[in-house]
Amino acid sequence: MHASLRLVLCVVYLYSAVTVLCRFCPGWSEALTVEIDRAGQERERQEQRRAEDALEKAKEEVAAALVAGRLTLWEAGARFAALDEQFPCVRGEGASRRFPGRSEEERRCREVIAYAEELLADQPDQAEELVARLQLELEEHFGPPQRKRFAGPARYRRTPWGRLSTG
């Protein structure tokens, strides 16, 4: 049998099968489309999880290098920024929302400190010492962290003793 005849027969068979499906199962194409969409969404979620895991692992390695003394706080902060740029598909709050600071560099350094502290969670004395040293280093460079405060309604004023009063 010639290849062209075989191709024509396949097309006719396929057309017949689709016609029968449309006649006896009217919603089959919509169901197939929904299943294909679900499979695509699941694949995207898996890729997102893999990217999140890779970013988390890379940041933990940077924090471990900081704890071991192979990196300075500033180098680790720069590497965190580079990792976030390398993994733009990982959605999250990022350092700018989770950590206080006047600049992105300061917020990144605070994120690094949090990772290092978490890395040493099973060694609280060493963690406390490291975090204190890194925060002191950071505050010597940037000053104390900025904290957002709720000002409250305009009719309330804070007294010198820290209490709110009207008027």
Protein Blocks (a to p, Z undefined) as FASTA:
>chain_A
ZZklmmmmmmmmmmmmmmmmmmmmmmlmmmmmmmmmmmmmmmmmmmmmmmmmmmmmmmmm
mmmmmmnopacfklmmmmmmmmmmmmmmlgcebjmlmpgcfbfklmmmmmmmmmmmmmmm
mmmmlmmmmmmmmmmmmmmmnopadddddebjfkbccdfkopaceZZ
